[in-house]
Amino acid sequence: MESSESWRAFEEQRERQEQRLIEARIYDARREDELQKAKKKNKKKKKHEFRDDDLLDPRPYKNDRRVPERGRAAKRRTPADMTEYTPPAKRHRGGEVELSNILEKIVDHLRTMSCSFLFRKPVTKKEAPDYFDIIERPMDLGTIRDKVRKMEYKNREDFRHDVAQIALNAHTYNLNRHPHIPPLADELLELCDYLLEESADVLDDAEYAIED
């Protein structure tokens, strides 16, 4: 009886320590995000300072949209010459590469966050012997990064679906076992949605090139 109570007390103490560790990491991650956002707000683009010399200097300066004057001997280009033709296959491939680069930056960012430390690698039978009896489609950030590098994702929805699968698996397996784990997976998915929204413009361009 005493051994049973002491074991239960040991388990409770261990769970409290794990919970405090998780809360500390979440706090550090949120503080890091706030500092990065503050740095971005403080960064301002340097504008060109106009001086009297600019009126005399014909050279274009940075961000100057004026078109330089052409030399008299320069060959006049037709609209056909100005439009470079890119084969559809090349545009498609370029879109896949660009999409892969964007998604890899996102998944790498997710892997650096403290809320992701349980989801960076696949779950093993040693860690959870009955995991694969309950979870039909295991998923983790390491697997997602491999799929990104192999350019298996053709759009952001497929990428998000796999991140959402991590959250679904966390709820399915841990809700009644380790209730502190599902909220971490939810936070991971929320961060993923935020990063996808931040990259919406470049993702649109990459996906358009793939579909074109």
DOGU-685010 format. One record per residue (C-alpha): x negated, y negated, z. Coordinates in steps of 0.05 Angstrom, whole numbers, padded with zeros to 5 digits, always signed. Layout:
REM DOGU-685010
XYZ;...
REM end
This chain:
REM DOGU-685010
+00000+00000+00000;-00056-00048+00019;-00094-00032-00044;-00032-00046-00086;-00021-00113-00053;-00094-00132-00060;-00093-00113-00134;-00031-00155-00145;-00064-00213-00109;-00126-00205-00152;-00083-00205-00216;-00046-00267-00193;-00111-00303-00178;-00140-00284-00245;-00079-00309-00282;-00082-00375-00244;-00155-00383-00263;-00139-00368-00336;-00082-00418-00335;-00126-00473-00305;-00179-00458-00358;-00128-00463-00414;-00100-00528-00386;-00170-00558-00381;-00185-00539-00453;-00119-00568-00478;-00134-00633-00441;-00204-00637-00471;-00176-00624-00541;-00122-00677-00535;-00172-00727-00508;-00219-00712-00566;-00161-00723-00616;-00145-00790-00583;-00217-00812-00587;-00221-00793-00661;-00157-00831-00676;-00184-00892-00640;-00248-00889-00680;-00208-00886-00745;-00168-00947-00726;-00231-00987-00710;-00262-00972-00777;-00247-01027-00825;-00268-01034-00897;-00320-01086-00909;-00295-01138-00958;-00341-01175-01005;-00359-01244-00979;-00351-01294-01035;-00408-01343-01043;-00424-01398-01092;-00474-01351-01125;-00418-01305-01145;-00392-01357-01193;-00458-01357-01230;-00476-01283-01224;-00441-01244-01280;-00458-01177-01248;-00396-01141-01220;-00397-01130-01145;-00367-01071-01107;-00291-01066-01113;-00291-01117-01169;-00237-01096-01219;-00260-01143-01274;-00281-01108-01337;-00353-01125-01357;-00360-01159-01424;-00381-01114-01480;-00441-01128-01524;-00426-01149-01595;-00462-01088-01621;-00420-01040-01578;-00377-00992-01616;-00303-01004-01608;-00270-00942-01577;-00201-00918-01598;-00149-00894-01547;-00163-00823-01570;-00236-00832-01552;-00218-00858-01483;-00174-00799-01465;-00215-00739-01448;-00180-00674-01462;-00185-00621-01408;-00161-00551-01425;-00103-00526-01381;-00145-00467-01356;-00199-00514-01332;-00149-00559-01297;-00117-00498-01264;-00184-00474-01238;-00204-00543-01215;-00139-00548-01177;-00151-00482-01142;-00221-00504-01121;-00196-00571-01095;-00138-00538-01057;-00187-00488-01027;-00234-00544-01004;-00177-00582-00971;-00148-00521-00936;-00217-00499-00912;-00227-00567-00878;-00160-00559-00844;-00172-00488-00819;-00241-00508-00795;-00211-00565-00756;-00160-00518-00726;-00215-00470-00704;-00250-00526-00666;-00189-00541-00623;-00184-00509-00554;-00113-00485-00566;-00140-00438-00620;-00191-00399-00580;-00145-00338-00574;-00128-00339-00648;-00196-00346-00682;-00208-00272-00692;-00164-00211-00704;-00136-00175-00643;-00170-00108-00632;-00142-00043-00603;-00192-00049-00547;-00161-00115-00526;-00089-00093-00535;-00079-00018-00549;-00005-00025-00567;-00012-00089-00607;-00006-00057-00675;+00054-00016-00652;+00091-00082-00640;+00062-00130-00691;+00074-00111-00763;+00034-00167-00796;-00027-00188-00755;-00057-00256-00772;-00113-00300-00745;-00152-00362-00766;-00212-00320-00788;-00169-00282-00837;-00137-00346-00862;-00206-00377-00874;-00227-00316-00914;-00165-00321-00957;-00179-00395-00967;-00249-00382-00991;-00224-00328-01038;-00174-00380-01065;-00115-00334-01051;-00070-00393-01032;-00037-00428-01090;+00001-00479-01048;+00003-00507-00978;+00068-00469-00961;+00033-00402-00965;-00023-00428-00920;+00026-00455-00869;+00065-00389-00871;+00004-00352-00846;-00009-00402-00790;+00065-00395-00771;+00054-00320-00770;+00002-00329-00715;+00054-00367-00674;+00108-00314-00687;+00061-00257-00667;+00041-00295-00604;+00114-00301-00583;+00132-00230-00602;+00076-00197-00563;+00061-00245-00506;+00127-00277-00486;+00142-00226-00431;+00069-00208-00417;+00029-00273-00419;+00079-00331-00423;+00023-00383-00425;-00001-00359-00494;+00060-00376-00539;+00056-00451-00523;-00017-00451-00548;+00006-00420-00613;+00061-00472-00619;+00010-00527-00609;-00034-00496-00663;+00024-00496-00712;+00042-00569-00695;-00030-00590-00707;-00030-00552-00774;+00033-00590-00796;+00001-00656-00776;-00062-00642-00816;-00022-00619-00877;+00018-00683-00874;-00045-00725-00868;-00072-00691-00931;-00006-00693-00969;-00031-00738-01026;-00093-00697-01044;-00054-00633-01035;-00002-00658-01085;-00056-00672-01136;-00088-00603-01127;-00022-00566-01131;-00001-00605-01192;-00065-00585-01227;-00052-00512-01211;+00020-00515-01235;+00004-00555-01298;
REM end
